[in-house]
Amino acid sequence: MELLLAVDKSDASIKAVRFVGNMFGGDTRNDVSVTILHVIESLPDFLVQRCADTEAASAYREVAQEWTANDREAAERLLAEQKQVLVDAGLAEASVQTLVVEKEARPNTEKVVAALAIIEEMQRGSYAVVCLGRRSTSPVGSVFLGSVAEKVLREAHGKTVWVVD
């Protein structure tokens, strides 16, 4: 069975990783393959190109590229840590893959971009299950799903989705 596990730095995401480890770790008979996915955002180039001053545009582009490179390094560390949690729980190291997806995003659109990237991977792969944490920063967050989880559920169309809180 192939499982897509979408992670970020939230507590709910960490709980989702532990949940998958508890479900499938220690059972040497299981044939589960887990892909741990993390989405990073990069600044769209057209935002930098709007600057009329070519020197400033070049400086902005450099800052944007550095920002994305730093996010990629942090994502790789996060994925390595979460993979180790699954391995420590008993999953075979070879059965856990990691995937960083970079998507262009305007400022303040990261939740939509993350949801779209998870949905694209969910539809592209042959995953039997998609697992992600539910987090919400709204005052009524304890009642409703987080916006990313809600969007993924809406687009699941025949996929099994586990939302961990």
C-alpha positions as CSV (number, residue, x, y, z in Angstrom):
1,M,0.0,0.0,0.0
2,E,1.2,3.5,-0.9
3,L,0.6,6.3,1.6
4,L,1.2,10.0,1.1
5,L,2.0,11.8,4.4
6,A,1.9,15.6,4.1
7,V,3.9,17.4,6.7
8,D,4.7,20.9,7.9
9,K,6.1,22.1,11.3
10,S,2.7,22.1,13.1
11,D,1.8,19.9,16.1
12,A,-0.9,18.3,14.1
13,S,1.5,17.3,11.5
14,I,3.9,15.7,14.0
15,K,0.9,13.8,15.4
16,A,0.1,12.6,11.9
17,V,3.6,11.2,11.5
18,R,3.4,9.4,14.9
19,F,-0.1,8.1,13.9
20,V,1.4,6.5,10.7
21,G,4.3,5.1,12.7
22,N,1.9,3.6,15.3
23,M,-0.3,2.2,12.5
24,F,2.5,0.5,10.4
25,G,5.6,0.4,12.5
26,G,6.8,-2.8,14.1
27,D,4.7,-5.0,11.8
28,T,7.3,-6.7,9.6
29,R,4.6,-8.2,7.4
30,N,3.3,-4.9,6.2
31,D,4.0,-3.8,2.6
32,V,3.4,-0.1,3.2
33,S,5.4,2.5,1.3
34,V,5.3,6.1,2.7
35,T,6.1,9.2,0.8
36,I,6.5,12.2,3.2
37,L,5.7,15.4,1.4
38,H,6.5,19.0,2.3
39,V,5.7,22.0,0.3
40,I,7.9,25.1,0.1
41,E,6.9,28.4,-1.5
42,S,9.0,30.5,-3.9
43,L,8.3,34.1,-4.9
44,P,7.0,34.3,-8.5
45,D,9.5,35.9,-10.8
46,F,6.9,38.3,-12.2
47,L,6.8,40.1,-8.8
48,V,10.5,40.8,-9.0
49,Q,10.2,41.9,-12.7
50,R,7.8,44.6,-11.8
51,C,10.7,46.6,-10.3
52,A,11.8,49.2,-12.9
53,D,15.3,49.5,-11.4
54,T,17.3,46.6,-12.8
55,E,19.8,46.7,-10.0
56,A,17.1,46.5,-7.4
57,A,15.3,43.8,-9.4
58,S,18.5,41.8,-9.4
59,A,18.9,42.3,-5.6
60,Y,15.3,41.2,-5.0
61,R,15.7,38.1,-7.2
62,E,18.8,37.2,-5.2
63,V,17.0,37.6,-1.9
64,A,14.1,35.5,-3.2
65,Q,16.4,32.7,-4.3
66,E,18.2,32.7,-1.0
67,W,14.9,32.6,0.8
68,T,13.8,29.6,-1.3
69,A,17.2,27.8,-0.8
70,N,16.9,28.3,3.0
71,D,13.3,27.0,3.0
72,R,14.5,23.9,0.9
73,E,17.3,23.2,3.5
74,A,14.8,23.5,6.3
75,A,12.4,21.2,4.5
76,E,15.1,18.6,4.0
77,R,15.9,18.7,7.7
78,L,12.2,18.4,8.6
79,L,11.7,15.5,6.2
80,A,14.8,13.7,7.6
81,E,13.5,14.1,11.1
82,Q,10.0,12.8,10.3
83,K,11.5,9.9,8.3
84,Q,13.5,9.0,11.4
85,V,10.4,9.0,13.5
86,L,8.8,6.4,11.1
87,V,12.0,4.3,11.0
88,D,12.2,4.4,14.8
89,A,8.6,3.3,15.0
90,G,9.6,0.2,13.0
91,L,9.0,1.0,9.3
92,A,11.8,-0.1,7.0
93,E,14.0,2.8,5.9
94,A,13.7,1.8,2.3
95,S,9.9,2.0,2.5
96,V,10.0,5.7,3.4
97,Q,10.7,8.3,0.7
98,T,10.8,12.1,1.1
99,L,9.6,14.7,-1.4
100,V,10.0,18.5,-1.4
101,V,7.6,20.3,-3.8
102,E,8.4,23.9,-4.6
103,K,5.5,26.0,-5.7
104,E,5.4,29.7,-6.7
105,A,3.3,31.6,-4.3
106,R,2.4,35.2,-3.7
107,P,2.7,36.3,-0.1
108,N,-0.2,35.1,2.1
109,T,-1.2,32.3,-0.3
110,E,0.9,29.5,1.2
111,K,-2.1,27.5,2.5
112,V,-3.8,27.4,-0.9
113,V,-0.5,26.6,-2.6
114,A,0.2,23.8,-0.1
115,A,-3.3,22.3,-0.6
116,L,-2.9,22.4,-4.4
117,A,0.5,20.7,-4.3
118,I,-0.8,18.0,-2.0
119,I,-3.8,17.5,-4.3
120,E,-1.6,17.3,-7.4
121,E,0.7,14.7,-5.8
122,M,-2.4,12.8,-4.5
123,Q,-3.8,12.6,-8.0
124,R,-0.5,11.9,-9.7
125,G,0.6,9.0,-7.5
126,S,-1.1,5.7,-6.8
127,Y,-1.7,6.4,-3.1
128,A,-4.2,4.3,-1.3
129,V,-4.2,6.7,1.6
130,V,-3.4,10.4,2.2
131,C,-2.6,11.5,5.7
132,L,-2.2,15.0,7.0
133,G,-2.7,16.9,10.2
134,R,-5.5,19.3,10.8
135,R,-4.6,22.7,12.1
136,S,-6.5,25.9,12.1
137,T,-5.5,29.3,13.3
138,S,-9.1,30.6,13.3
139,P,-11.0,31.1,16.6
140,V,-13.4,28.4,15.6
141,G,-10.6,26.0,14.6
142,S,-11.7,23.4,17.1
143,V,-15.0,23.0,15.1
144,F,-13.8,23.2,11.5
145,L,-10.9,21.5,9.6
146,G,-7.9,23.5,8.7
147,S,-8.1,25.1,5.2
148,V,-5.5,22.8,3.7
149,A,-7.1,19.6,5.1
150,E,-10.5,20.9,4.0
151,K,-9.3,21.5,0.4
152,V,-7.6,18.1,0.2
153,L,-10.8,16.4,1.4
154,R,-12.9,18.3,-1.1
155,E,-10.7,17.0,-3.9
156,A,-10.1,13.5,-2.7
157,H,-12.6,11.9,-5.1
158,G,-12.4,8.2,-4.1
159,K,-9.1,8.5,-2.1
160,T,-9.0,7.6,1.5
161,V,-7.9,10.6,3.6
162,W,-6.9,10.5,7.2
163,V,-7.0,13.8,9.0
164,V,-5.1,13.7,12.3
165,D,-5.8,16.3,15.0
